Structure formats: structure tokens, C-alpha cells
Amino acid sequence: MERRQLEYFVAVVEQGGFTHAARSLRVAQPSLSRAIQKLERDLGVTLFHRVGRNVVLSNAGEMLADRARLVLRDLDALRAAARSIGHGTVGRVDVAATSSSALEPVTSVVAELRERHPGVTVSTSSALSAAEVIAMVLQGRCEVGVSGSAERPTGQGLVAHHLRDEEFLLVVPPNTMADTGPTVTPEALRGMRFVVTKPATAVRALFDRLAATVGDMTIAAEVGDRSVVLPMVLKGIGAGLMPDGWADLARRAGAEVYRFSPAETLPQWLIYRGGPVTAATQAFIDTTLAARDGQ
């Protein structure tokens, strides 16, 4: 079994077929097909079921997919360790993050890495929920994850560090709440219309809980892309509930931002798989934890 065969196999899985995988790998499709067939012969199992022009993972293929990603990650870690000797920390780290975590702390960590380790490149992948972030790390799609979660993230071999308590804020169009101090109580939301994200996100869970408790909170718009919540709020479509990572951007855009009393918070976590990691991944982890500790 060769590394190239595993890379080809993972590409077919992630691209959804041989045609797109061959294009992404920049290899001829017949060469890709032969490499997969040889891998199947070496393993003694069928990895894909061919259905017309499409392919579907077999049971054996599903079992191999996540393990293949992890093997490739470990090989990258060994290669990066060898390259870093005498050249400083270099390489790429793939980070899974929910949208608010991608704003903070990921943005600040990337800025700090640029100063401390200019040879490190950070590639971020967006996730809708903490569960999706955890899955991306455990499956080897990303080395590191950052997200909010009420419970400590768990999974086989998963390491989790508490970073801070992320605070949720009320964001409303300009001149919506006259004569209001810097904080609001949940009761102030009664009678308001909201732009909300779809279910399975922490912000939506907060809205649903407040709506059940306060009552008379209606949904004006439900969006799948959280980046459009603020523009909709500014258009007057409704209010929004946002993590504090959006606060500065919302204020600069002209929205009014209020804290809740008592505060509505959610623990934010840094997660990664235990075991060997690349020098770039270790630099990201160390920089994130140093920022948490004020170093």
C-alpha cells in the first residue's frame, strides 16, 4: 500500500466520484482508476460499488475512509517534523470552526501566528455546529477545531481545552430601543421579530429557549448562512442574537448591540486529536492557549 493510493482513495471519497477526483488531483482518470483497483487488490476488499457512472462507498470503504485520512495526517506530521529541523516551524494546519469562533479567537490566533511563525499557513473550514466541528477533527478532515459547546467535547482520543465563555448579544437596527441602557433582560424581547439561523446551532438553541420562556418572539426570517443575519438586521427585517465575536463588526456597521442581564454565555473549546501532530498544528495549539492565558 502506497501513500499515493490512499491520497487517491480519499480524493474519490471527498470529490464524490472518479471524474472530479481526477480533475482535483490533475491525473488522468484511467490512472486513478488503476490505482484504486490496485488498492482494492492489495486490501482484498471492494472499496466502491460502481452504479452506472457513479460510485458508492462499500462497507469496507466507509471503514477505511476515516482511517486513511488519519494515516495521511500522521505522515504529514512526520514530514513536517523533518522539514522543520533547521528551518523553523513551517507547514499548513486545517482548522474547523463555527462562524463566531472563526472570528474570535481564530482570527487573532492567525494574526499572532503570522508574527511568530510566518511559515505556517492556516486553512479554515466552516461548520454549523459543535458536533460538526468534532466530527471533522475525529475523521481527520481537520487537525484542530474551535467551537462553543455547553458540554465538554468528547470522542475517542479527543483533547479539549476550555478557552473562554462566549457571550451572546442582542443586535438590533439603529434607533430601535430608545432610552435603553447597555443591557437588556429577556423580557425586553417580547413582541420582537427575529432573524434566526436554522436549527442545530447554538444561537438557534438560545432563541428557542428564550422564545419558550418569554413568549411572543416571532421569526421574521430563517437563514442557513449566518453571515447574512447582520445585513438583514441592518435592513430592519428583525433583531438578531449573535456571539460576542460579531460585536465590533455590528457596531461599526451601525447596529445597536446589547448585553443580556443576566449574561447568556456558552463555553468555547479548542479540540484536537491526541498523539503526534505537525509542527504547524502544534504552533496553532500553543498560540491559542497562550492567548487564552494572556501570554
C-alpha positions as CSV (number, residue, x, y, z in Angstrom):
1,M,0.0,0.0,0.0
2,E,1.4,3.4,-1.0
3,R,0.7,6.9,0.2
4,R,-0.4,7.8,-3.3
5,Q,-3.1,5.2,-3.3
6,L,-4.5,6.5,0.0
7,E,-4.5,10.1,-1.4
8,Y,-6.3,8.9,-4.5
9,F,-8.9,7.0,-2.4
10,V,-9.6,9.9,-0.1
11,A,-9.9,12.2,-3.1
12,V,-12.6,10.0,-4.7
13,V,-14.5,9.9,-1.4
14,E,-14.4,13.7,-0.9
15,Q,-15.0,14.6,-4.5
16,G,-17.9,12.2,-4.9
17,G,-16.5,10.3,-7.9
18,F,-13.6,9.5,-10.1
19,T,-14.1,12.3,-12.6
20,H,-14.0,15.2,-10.1
21,A,-11.2,13.4,-8.1
22,A,-9.1,13.1,-11.2
23,R,-9.6,16.7,-12.0
24,S,-8.7,17.8,-8.5
25,L,-5.6,15.6,-8.5
26,R,-4.6,16.6,-12.0
27,V,-4.2,13.0,-13.1
28,A,-5.8,11.0,-15.9
29,Q,-8.9,9.2,-14.9
30,P,-7.7,5.8,-16.1
31,S,-4.5,6.2,-13.9
32,L,-6.7,7.0,-11.0
33,S,-9.0,4.0,-11.6
34,R,-6.0,1.7,-11.9
35,A,-4.5,3.0,-8.6
36,I,-7.9,2.3,-6.8
37,Q,-8.2,-1.1,-8.3
38,K,-4.6,-2.0,-7.1
39,L,-5.5,-0.7,-3.6
40,E,-8.6,-3.0,-3.6
41,R,-6.4,-5.9,-4.7
42,D,-3.8,-5.2,-2.0
43,L,-6.5,-5.0,0.7
44,G,-8.6,-7.8,-0.7
45,V,-11.8,-5.9,-0.4
46,T,-14.1,-3.8,-2.7
47,L,-14.0,-0.1,-1.7
48,F,-16.6,1.2,-4.1
49,H,-19.7,-0.1,-5.7
50,R,-20.0,1.1,-9.3
51,V,-23.5,2.2,-10.1
52,G,-23.6,3.4,-13.7
53,R,-21.3,6.4,-13.8
54,N,-21.5,6.9,-10.1
55,V,-19.6,5.2,-7.2
56,V,-20.9,4.4,-3.7
57,L,-18.7,3.5,-0.8
58,S,-18.9,-0.1,0.3
59,N,-18.9,-1.0,4.0
60,A,-15.2,-1.6,3.8
61,G,-14.7,1.7,2.1
62,E,-16.6,3.5,4.8
63,M,-14.4,1.9,7.4
64,L,-11.2,2.8,5.5
65,A,-12.1,6.4,4.7
66,D,-11.6,8.0,8.1
67,R,-8.6,5.8,8.9
68,A,-7.0,6.8,5.6
69,R,-7.4,10.5,6.4
70,L,-5.8,9.9,9.8
71,V,-2.9,7.9,8.3
72,L,-2.2,10.8,5.8
73,R,-2.3,13.3,8.7
74,D,0.3,11.3,10.6
75,L,2.5,11.0,7.6
76,D,2.2,14.8,7.1
77,A,3.2,15.2,10.7
78,L,6.4,13.2,10.2
79,R,7.3,15.0,7.1
80,A,6.7,18.4,8.7
81,A,8.8,17.4,11.7
82,A,11.7,16.6,9.4
83,R,11.3,19.7,7.4
84,S,11.2,22.0,10.5
85,I,14.7,20.9,11.6
86,G,16.9,23.9,10.9
87,H,14.1,25.8,9.1
88,G,11.8,26.9,11.9
89,T,8.1,26.0,12.0
90,V,6.6,25.6,8.6
91,G,3.5,23.9,7.1
92,R,-0.2,24.1,7.0
93,V,-2.9,23.5,9.7
94,D,-6.5,22.8,8.8
95,V,-8.9,24.3,11.4
96,A,-12.6,23.6,11.7
97,A,-14.6,26.4,13.4
98,T,-18.1,27.7,13.8
99,S,-18.7,31.2,12.3
100,S,-18.3,33.0,15.6
101,S,-15.2,31.0,16.6
102,A,-13.7,31.8,13.2
103,L,-14.0,35.5,14.1
104,E,-12.6,35.0,17.6
105,P,-10.3,33.5,18.6
106,V,-9.2,32.1,15.3
107,T,-8.7,35.5,13.6
108,S,-6.5,36.7,16.4
109,V,-4.5,33.5,16.5
110,V,-3.8,33.7,12.8
111,A,-2.6,37.2,13.2
112,E,-0.3,36.1,16.1
113,L,1.0,33.2,14.1
114,R,1.9,35.5,11.2
115,E,4.2,37.3,13.6
116,R,5.7,34.3,15.4
117,H,5.7,31.7,12.7
118,P,5.4,33.2,9.2
119,G,6.0,29.8,7.6
120,V,2.7,28.5,8.9
121,T,-0.4,28.7,6.8
122,V,-3.9,28.3,8.4
123,S,-6.8,26.9,6.3
124,T,-10.2,27.2,8.0
125,S,-13.3,25.1,7.3
126,S,-16.7,26.4,8.4
127,A,-19.1,24.2,10.5
128,L,-22.7,24.9,11.6
129,S,-22.4,23.2,15.0
130,A,-20.0,21.9,17.6
131,A,-21.0,18.4,16.6
132,E,-19.8,19.1,13.1
133,V,-16.5,20.5,14.3
134,I,-15.9,17.4,16.5
135,A,-16.7,15.1,13.6
136,M,-14.3,16.9,11.2
137,V,-11.5,16.6,13.7
138,L,-12.2,12.9,14.6
139,Q,-12.5,12.0,10.9
140,G,-9.2,13.6,10.1
141,R,-10.6,16.3,7.9
142,C,-9.1,19.0,10.1
143,E,-6.3,18.8,12.7
144,V,-7.9,21.4,15.1
145,G,-11.4,22.6,15.9
146,V,-12.7,25.7,17.8
147,S,-16.4,25.9,18.8
148,G,-18.8,26.7,21.5
149,S,-20.4,23.8,23.4
150,A,-22.4,23.6,26.6
151,E,-20.8,20.3,27.3
152,R,-17.1,19.4,27.2
153,P,-16.5,17.9,23.7
154,T,-15.7,14.2,23.8
155,G,-14.6,11.5,21.4
156,Q,-12.1,8.7,21.1
157,G,-8.6,10.3,21.5
158,L,-10.0,13.8,21.6
159,V,-8.3,16.5,23.7
160,A,-10.4,19.5,24.7
161,H,-9.2,22.8,26.3
162,H,-11.7,25.4,27.6
163,L,-10.8,28.8,26.1
164,R,-13.4,31.2,27.5
165,D,-17.1,31.7,27.9
166,E,-18.5,33.2,24.7
167,E,-21.3,35.7,25.4
168,F,-24.4,36.1,23.3
169,L,-25.7,39.6,22.5
170,L,-28.8,41.2,21.2
171,V,-28.3,43.1,17.9
172,V,-31.0,45.4,16.6
173,P,-31.3,48.0,13.8
174,P,-30.3,51.6,14.6
175,N,-32.7,53.6,16.8
176,T,-34.8,50.6,17.7
177,M,-34.6,50.7,21.5
178,A,-34.6,54.2,22.8
179,D,-33.7,55.1,26.4
180,T,-32.2,51.6,27.0
181,G,-29.0,51.1,29.0
182,P,-26.2,48.8,27.9
183,T,-28.0,45.7,29.0
184,V,-31.5,44.2,28.4
185,T,-33.5,41.5,30.2
186,P,-35.0,38.6,28.3
187,E,-38.5,40.2,28.9
188,A,-37.5,43.1,26.6
189,L,-37.6,40.6,23.7
190,R,-41.3,40.1,24.0
191,G,-43.1,41.3,20.8
192,M,-39.9,41.4,18.7
193,R,-39.3,39.8,15.4
194,F,-36.0,38.0,14.8
195,V,-33.7,36.8,12.0
196,V,-32.6,33.4,13.1
197,T,-30.3,30.6,11.9
198,K,-31.7,27.2,11.1
199,P,-31.9,24.5,13.9
200,A,-28.8,22.7,15.3
201,T,-26.8,25.9,16.0
202,A,-26.1,27.3,19.5
203,V,-27.7,30.6,18.6
204,R,-30.9,28.9,17.4
205,A,-31.0,26.9,20.6
206,L,-30.7,30.1,22.6
207,F,-33.6,31.7,20.6
208,D,-35.8,28.7,21.0
209,R,-35.2,28.7,24.8
210,L,-35.9,32.4,25.2
211,A,-39.0,32.2,23.0
212,A,-40.3,29.3,25.1
213,T,-39.6,31.3,28.3
214,V,-40.5,34.9,27.3
215,G,-43.2,34.2,24.7
216,D,-44.3,36.4,21.7
217,M,-41.0,36.2,19.9
218,T,-41.6,35.6,16.2
219,I,-39.3,34.6,13.4
220,A,-39.1,37.1,10.6
221,A,-36.5,35.1,8.6
222,E,-34.7,31.8,8.9
223,V,-31.3,31.6,7.2
224,G,-28.8,28.9,6.5
225,D,-25.8,31.3,6.2
226,R,-25.1,33.1,9.4
227,S,-23.2,35.8,7.6
228,V,-26.4,37.3,6.3
229,V,-28.0,37.7,9.7
230,L,-26.3,41.1,10.3
231,P,-27.2,42.6,6.9
232,M,-30.8,41.5,7.5
233,V,-30.8,43.2,10.9
234,L,-29.5,46.4,9.4
235,K,-32.2,46.3,6.7
236,G,-34.8,46.3,9.6
237,I,-36.1,42.8,8.9
238,G,-35.7,41.8,12.6
239,A,-33.4,41.6,15.5
240,G,-30.6,39.1,15.9
241,L,-28.9,37.1,18.6
242,M,-25.1,37.0,17.9
243,P,-22.0,35.7,19.7
244,D,-19.7,38.5,21.0
245,G,-17.2,37.8,18.2
246,W,-19.6,39.8,16.0
247,A,-19.9,42.8,18.3
248,D,-17.3,45.1,16.9
249,L,-18.4,44.4,13.3
250,A,-22.1,45.0,14.2
251,R,-21.3,48.3,15.9
252,R,-19.1,49.5,13.0
253,A,-21.9,48.7,10.6
254,G,-24.4,50.9,12.6
255,A,-26.3,48.3,14.6
256,E,-27.2,48.6,18.3
257,V,-25.6,45.9,20.5
258,Y,-26.8,45.0,24.0
259,R,-25.7,42.5,26.6
260,F,-28.2,40.4,28.4
261,S,-28.7,40.6,32.2
262,P,-28.1,38.0,33.4
263,A,-25.4,37.2,30.8
264,E,-26.1,34.5,28.2
265,T,-22.9,32.5,27.8
266,L,-21.6,29.4,26.1
267,P,-18.2,27.7,26.9
268,Q,-15.8,27.9,23.9
269,W,-13.4,25.0,23.3
270,L,-10.2,24.1,21.4
271,I,-10.1,20.5,20.4
272,Y,-7.6,18.2,18.6
273,R,-6.7,14.5,18.4
274,G,-4.2,13.3,20.9
275,G,-0.9,11.9,19.5
276,P,1.6,13.2,17.1
277,V,0.7,16.5,15.3
278,T,2.5,18.6,12.7
279,A,4.7,21.4,13.8
280,A,2.2,23.8,12.3
281,T,-0.6,22.3,14.3
282,Q,1.4,22.5,17.5
283,A,2.1,26.1,16.8
284,F,-1.6,26.8,16.4
285,I,-2.4,25.0,19.6
286,D,0.3,26.7,21.6
287,T,-0.6,30.1,20.2
288,T,-4.2,29.6,21.0
289,L,-3.6,28.5,24.6
290,A,-1.1,31.3,25.1
291,A,-3.7,33.9,24.1
292,R,-6.1,32.3,26.5
293,D,-3.6,32.6,29.3
294,G,-2.7,36.2,28.4
295,Q,0.9,35.3,27.3
